[in-house]
Amino acid sequence: MRFSLRSVALLAATSLLAATGAHAGTVVLGSPGIIANAPSAEYLNPTGAGNVLTDSAVDYSLQVPGQYQINRQFSAPQPNNLVGTSGTGTYTFQDTYVLSVPVAAAGDVLTATLNLSDIFNISNLQVRMYGFAQGTPLPGATVGAIPAGAVTPIPWTGFATGQNSLTLNFSAIPAGSYYLDIRGSVTGTAGGSYLAALNVAPVPLPAALPLLVSGLGLLGLRRRRAN
């Protein structure tokens, strides 16, 4: 049986993201019938004159607890750089996933890519996350700084030297809408890909809260008996 280089690359990258969850979903671009098939917004710079925003108008409602996988693949290098993406290095794309979280949650995002030298590679991959509580008007995707008013912002974070994966951890985020931004430079002659595993879990109740509720219930019962 013969495998293409791209198939081997995706298989190897997928092995970096093994996990289990109460609810599983997959976000795979170009695959119909899956839970989602596009980032909510994508920035490119195909002409070098300025950024081009493609907005799919698709936002993703997450179940909590839940586990979600994103698989993003590029079939060719993208030599032009995004405009106004301050920070370290240059970038040829930025994908934005808008995620709706119905309850307070905690979790993490594990992102990985496969480096096959100049053949199949995304260099300088970085991830950030920020959100807005329910009822707050959303500012829309941006390649610039995190907008004012964002809750629990996690700034751009890149791979450590010699690593091809990173994890962002978040805790006690309120219910609301969250922006997961992933950017990098596709430099492989056959393109490149990244995968991300998003895990969300409900924030546990404080240890003393069940005791407090039980105590209030007992007081109420005693009052009823006294009456």
Number of C-alpha atoms within 10 A of each C-alpha: 2 5 8 7 13 17 11 11 19 19 12 13 22 19 9 18 16 7 11 10 14 12 14 17 18 18 22 20 15 13 12 9 8 12 14 19 19 23 25 22 21 23 22 21 20 16 11 13 11 15 19 16 16 13 15 12 10 15 19 17 12 19 19 20 18 18 23 21 20 21 21 20 18 17 14 16 20 20 16 19 22 25 19 13 17 12 9 10 12 19 26 24 24 25 24 26 22 23 18 20 22 16 19 18 20 19 19 16 22 18 27 24 27 22 18 14 12 15 17 25 25 29 23 16 26 21 25 19 25 21 27 24 19 15 9 12 9 17 12 12 22 18 20 11 12 19 16 8 14 18 17 16 18 17 15 18 15 21 18 9 6 6 11 20 21 18 17 17 12 17 15 15 22 20 17 19 24 26 25 21 23 22 27 22 25 28 21 22 15 17 20 28 22 24 22 26 23 22 25 24 20 18 17 10 8 8 8 8 10 11 11 11 10 11 12 12 12 12 11 12 11 11 10 9 8 7 5
